[in-house]
Amino acid sequence: MTIRIALVTWTLSPPFGSGGVARYVNRLATALCELGHEVVVFYAYGYSPGKTEDPFKVKRISTSNVPVLRQFQFCRKLRKELSNSRFDIVHAHIPQLVWAISNDSILVITIHTTSRGEAIGVIKGGLDSASDIAQLIVFKTIGRALEFAGIKSARTIITVNPCITSEVSYLVRNRQTNVITSEQAVETRTLVSFDRKAVRESLGIKGSDFVVLFVGRLDARKNPLVLLEAFAQAISGGGHQLRLIYCGEGTLGDKLRRRISQLSLDGVVNSLGLVDEETLSKVYSAADVFVLPSEIEGFPLTLLECRQYGLPAIVGPYPGVEAAIVHGFNGIVLDAINVGSIAAQIGYLLNNPSKLREMSSNALKLAHLSNSWENVARESVELYTTLLDK
């Protein structure tokens, strides 16, 4: 039986530096189509039609430039789009975007992170700008209310982290809503390994350079500026062969680039912005260590992707991180996020090549345990079929 599925997200990749949820939806949509189902992805930002030959269809929903109005406009227009096209299943990946969907729809929601989690991340990341304060207010008020409204409408909630499962189960404790945890998957077909030496030469990286990599949104929750200051401290401590590459864009992008210049690190630190998948594969192949100093995460795909390239990771102590990084085995889990601790661990791996090689080997061993997108899609189809049969 062919199932007609509407996937709903705020951003959709490519480009591939646009966030983990954007990439998750792209891969799930592709895998569902490969199983013979019809998929239309409704999104607001990020996608570049024509750059890839994706098997699914897309429908962009335009929204206002006024931040507070965007989600309301998206929801109203989405409801109209769904009423004009009959779908068997509506599967949303941002719970705040589905409060206006008709009760006639069979709604599934995958929650990658909650409004509460986002708010905690913004607070811990530091309220350094009006944008940070605005985000915090939205997450604590409108975002939280719309999230709960979406959750109340769903037949099933899927989470990507057991810690999120516990929080969501509490929210729906008096409702007939099934809450399950789904194991994340990693892309093994389009994220490919390149010859390390050739890629490093093409990127202007010397053989003796030690490359630190960050992939993700440049926002307060992920602490890209803290990483930059830590990197500068590691250089001043004797790490003159260090290089840092950022892949991604966000609200702190301009501030990050200004700070790079202020620290006289132009040419040592490269901010590549949003990148395509080939470029992402190349920087993964060229890097020595991956750093993701987030205050809070759902379950970042980047940590699974690192394992495919044998990249040890230095990560923050957010709930559920142990599912991807075993401290001392394939990476380092920091006790706390601060400049000194990150700088110290970068310096430790730089000066202990044997430990770096050991962690790299262990990361590759764990890569073979990673889930596949085909499995995630098959599990999703089983869920959809169960809901349709009720």
C-alpha positions in Angstrom: 0.0 0.0 0.0 1.3 3.4 -1.0 0.9 6.0 1.8 0.6 9.7 1.1 2.7 11.5 3.6 3.1 15.2 4.4 6.3 16.0 6.3 6.3 19.4 8.0 9.4 21.3 9.0 10.6 24.9 9.4 13.8 24.5 7.4 14.8 21.9 4.8 18.2 21.0 3.4 20.1 21.4 1.2 22.2 23.4 1.9 23.5 21.0 4.5 24.7 23.5 7.0 21.2 24.6 7.8 20.6 22.5 10.9 20.1 18.9 12.0 16.3 18.8 11.7 16.5 20.2 8.1 18.9 17.3 7.2 16.9 14.7 9.2 13.7 15.5 7.3 15.5 15.4 3.9 16.9 12.0 4.6 13.6 10.6 6.0 11.7 11.9 3.0 14.2 10.3 0.7 14.1 6.9 2.5 10.3 6.9 2.5 10.1 7.5 -1.2 12.6 4.7 -1.8 10.2 2.4 0.0 7.5 3.4 -2.6 5.5 6.0 -0.7 4.5 9.5 -1.8 6.0 12.4 0.2 5.5 16.1 0.1 7.6 18.3 2.4 6.1 21.6 3.6 8.8 24.1 4.7 9.5 27.8 5.2 13.2 28.3 4.7 16.5 26.8 3.5 15.8 24.5 0.6 17.5 25.1 -2.8 15.4 23.4 -5.5 17.3 22.2 -8.5 20.6 21.6 -6.7 19.8 18.0 -6.0 17.6 15.3 -7.5 15.5 14.6 -4.5 12.7 12.0 -5.0 10.2 13.8 -2.8 8.1 16.9 -3.7 8.4 20.1 -1.8 6.0 23.0 -1.1 7.4 26.2 0.3 5.1 28.2 2.6 6.1 31.9 2.6 5.9 33.8 5.9 6.1 37.3 7.2 9.5 39.0 7.9 8.1 39.9 11.3 9.4 37.1 13.6 6.4 37.0 16.0 4.0 36.5 13.0 5.9 33.8 11.1 4.7 30.6 12.9 1.1 31.8 12.9 1.1 32.5 9.2 2.8 29.2 8.5 0.2 27.3 10.5 -2.8 29.0 8.8 -1.4 28.5 5.3 -0.4 24.9 6.1 -3.9 24.1 7.2 -5.2 25.4 3.9 -2.6 23.4 1.9 -3.5 20.2 3.7 -7.2 20.7 3.3 -6.7 21.0 -0.5 -4.6 17.8 -0.7 -5.6 14.6 1.0 -2.8 13.0 2.9 -2.9 9.7 4.9 -0.4 10.9 7.4 0.9 14.3 8.5 4.3 13.9 10.2 5.6 17.2 11.7 9.1 17.8 13.0 8.4 21.1 14.7 5.5 20.7 17.2 4.8 24.5 17.2 3.8 24.3 13.5 0.8 22.1 13.7 -1.7 23.6 16.2 -4.0 24.7 13.4 -4.2 21.3 11.6 -7.6 19.8 11.4 -8.6 17.1 13.9 -9.4 14.9 10.9 -5.7 14.5 10.1 -3.7 11.6 11.5 -0.8 13.6 13.1 2.6 12.2 14.1 5.2 14.6 15.7 8.9 14.0 16.0 10.3 16.2 18.7 14.0 16.9 18.3 14.2 19.4 21.1 11.6 21.1 23.3 10.9 24.8 23.9 12.0 24.3 27.5 15.3 22.8 26.3 15.8 25.6 23.8 15.2 28.2 26.5 17.7 26.5 28.8 20.2 26.5 26.0 19.8 30.2 25.3 20.1 31.1 29.0 23.3 29.0 29.5 24.7 30.2 26.2 24.4 33.8 27.5 21.9 36.6 26.8 24.3 38.8 24.8 22.0 40.5 22.4 18.4 41.6 21.9 18.0 38.6 19.6 18.9 36.2 22.4 16.4 37.9 24.8 13.7 37.8 22.1 14.3 34.0 21.5 14.1 33.3 25.2 10.8 35.1 25.5 9.4 33.3 22.5 10.5 29.9 23.7 9.1 30.5 27.2 5.7 31.9 26.1 4.4 31.5 22.6 6.7 28.6 21.7 5.8 26.6 24.7 2.1 27.2 24.3 2.1 26.3 20.6 4.2 23.2 21.3 1.7 21.9 23.8 -1.2 22.7 21.4 0.6 20.6 18.8 1.3 17.8 21.2 -2.3 17.6 22.3 -3.3 17.0 18.6 -0.9 14.2 17.9 -1.7 10.5 17.8 1.9 9.6 18.4 5.0 11.5 19.6 8.4 10.4 18.5 11.5 11.7 20.3 15.2 11.3 19.4 16.5 11.3 23.0 15.2 9.4 26.0 15.5 12.5 28.1 13.1 14.3 25.8 10.8 11.2 26.1 10.5 11.7 29.8 9.7 15.4 29.5 7.1 14.8 26.8 5.5 11.9 28.6 4.9 14.2 31.5 3.1 16.7 29.3 0.8 14.1 27.8 0.3 12.0 31.0 -3.5 12.4 31.0 -4.0 11.9 27.3 -4.2 8.9 24.9 -1.0 9.8 23.1 1.7 7.3 22.5 5.3 8.5 23.2 8.2 6.5 21.7 11.9 7.0 21.2 13.4 6.4 17.8 17.1 5.8 17.3 18.8 8.4 15.1 20.4 7.3 11.8 23.4 8.4 9.8 23.8 9.0 6.1 26.3 6.6 4.6 25.7 7.1 0.8 26.1 10.8 0.2 28.5 11.6 3.0 31.6 10.0 1.6 35.2 9.9 2.6 37.8 11.8 0.5 41.5 11.3 0.4 42.7 13.2 3.4 46.0 14.4 2.0 44.4 15.7 -1.3 41.5 17.4 0.5 43.8 19.1 3.0 46.0 20.4 0.2 42.9 21.8 -1.7 41.8 23.6 1.5 45.2 25.0 2.1 45.8 22.9 5.2 49.4 21.8 5.9 50.3 18.3 6.7 51.3 19.3 10.3 48.2 21.3 10.9 45.7 20.1 13.6 42.2 20.9 12.3 39.3 21.5 14.8 35.9 21.3 13.2 32.5 22.8 14.2 29.3 21.9 12.2 26.0 23.4 13.3 23.9 26.6 13.7 25.9 29.6 14.8 23.6 30.5 17.7 23.9 31.0 21.5 22.8 27.5 22.4 25.8 25.9 20.5 28.4 28.4 21.9 30.5 29.0 18.7 32.0 32.1 20.3 33.1 30.2 23.3 34.8 27.7 21.0 36.6 30.6 19.2 37.9 32.0 22.5 39.0 28.6 23.6 40.7 28.0 20.3 42.6 31.4 20.7 43.6 30.3 24.2 44.9 27.0 22.9 47.0 28.8 20.3 48.5 31.1 22.9 49.3 28.1 24.9 51.6 26.8 22.2 49.3 25.2 19.7 50.6 27.2 16.7 49.7 24.5 14.2 46.0 24.6 15.1 43.3 25.5 12.5 39.6 25.9 13.1 36.8 25.5 10.5 33.1 26.5 11.1 30.4 25.1 8.8 27.0 26.6 9.4 25.2 30.0 9.7 23.0 31.6 12.3 22.3 34.7 14.4 25.9 34.9 15.6 27.5 34.5 12.2 28.4 38.2 11.7 29.6 38.5 15.3 31.8 35.4 15.0 33.4 36.7 11.9 34.1 40.1 13.5 35.6 38.4 16.5 37.9 36.3 14.3 39.3 39.5 12.8 39.6 41.2 16.2 41.7 38.2 17.4 43.8 38.4 14.2 42.9 34.8 13.4 41.9 35.4 9.7 43.5 32.6 7.7 43.7 30.4 10.8 40.0 30.3 11.4 37.6 29.8 8.4 33.9 30.3 8.6 32.5 28.6 5.5 28.8 29.4 6.1 26.2 27.0 4.7 27.9 24.2 2.7 26.8 21.5 0.3 27.2 17.9 1.2 30.4 17.4 -0.9 32.1 20.3 1.0 30.9 18.9 4.3 32.3 15.5 3.4 35.6 17.1 2.6 36.0 19.0 5.9 35.0 15.9 7.8 37.8 14.0 5.9 40.3 16.8 6.6 39.6 17.4 10.3 41.4 15.9 13.4 38.8 16.6 16.1 35.2 17.7 16.2 34.0 20.1 18.9 30.3 20.7 19.7 30.1 22.8 22.9 26.3 22.9 23.1 24.5 23.6 26.3 21.6 21.5 25.2 20.8 19.2 22.3 18.2 16.7 21.1 20.5 14.2 19.4 22.8 15.8 16.9 23.4 13.9 13.7 26.9 15.4 13.5 28.0 13.2 16.3 27.0 10.1 14.3 28.6 11.5 11.2 31.9 12.0 13.1 32.1 8.3 13.8 31.9 7.6 10.1 35.1 9.6 9.6 36.9 8.4 12.7 36.7 11.8 14.3 36.9 12.1 18.1 34.5 14.6 19.5 34.7 17.1 22.4 31.1 17.8 23.5 29.1 19.4 26.3 27.5 17.5 29.1 24.0 17.7 27.9 21.4 15.0 28.7 21.7 11.9 26.5 25.1 12.7 25.1 26.4 9.3 26.3 24.3 7.6 23.5 26.9 8.9 21.0 30.1 9.8 22.9 31.7 7.5 25.5 34.0 9.7 27.5 37.7 8.7 27.0 36.7 6.1 24.3 35.7 8.0 21.2 35.7 11.5 22.6 35.6 13.7 25.6 32.5 14.9 27.5 33.3 18.1 29.3 32.3 18.6 32.9 31.2 22.2 32.0 31.2 24.5 29.0 33.8 27.2 29.4 36.8 28.6 27.5 39.4 27.0 29.8 38.0 23.4 29.7 37.6 23.4 25.9 41.1 24.9 25.3 42.5 22.3 27.7 41.0 19.4 25.9 42.0 20.7 22.4 45.5 21.0 23.8 45.4 17.5 25.3 44.5 15.8 22.0 46.9 18.0 20.1 49.8 16.9 22.4 48.8 13.3 22.7 48.7 11.8 19.1 48.6 8.3 20.4 45.4 9.0 22.4 43.9 10.8 19.4 44.6 7.7 17.1 43.1 5.4 19.7 39.9 7.5 19.9 39.8 7.8 16.2 40.0 4.0 15.8 37.2 3.5 18.4 35.0 6.0 16.6 35.3 4.0 13.4 34.4 0.8 15.4 31.2 2.5 16.7 30.3 3.7 13.2 29.3 0.2 12.2 26.7 0.2 15.0 24.9 3.2 13.6 21.3 2.9 12.5 20.4 3.4 8.8 17.8 5.7 7.3 16.1 2.7 5.7 15.5 1.3 9.1 14.1 4.6 10.4 11.8 4.8 7.3 10.6 1.2 7.8 9.8 1.9 11.4 7.9 5.0 10.4 5.9 3.1 7.9 5.0 0.5 10.4 3.8 3.2 12.7 1.8 4.9 10.0 0.2 1.6 9.0 -0.8 0.9 12.6 -2.4 4.3 12.9 -4.3 4.0 9.6 -5.6 0.6 10.6 -7.2 1.9 13.8 
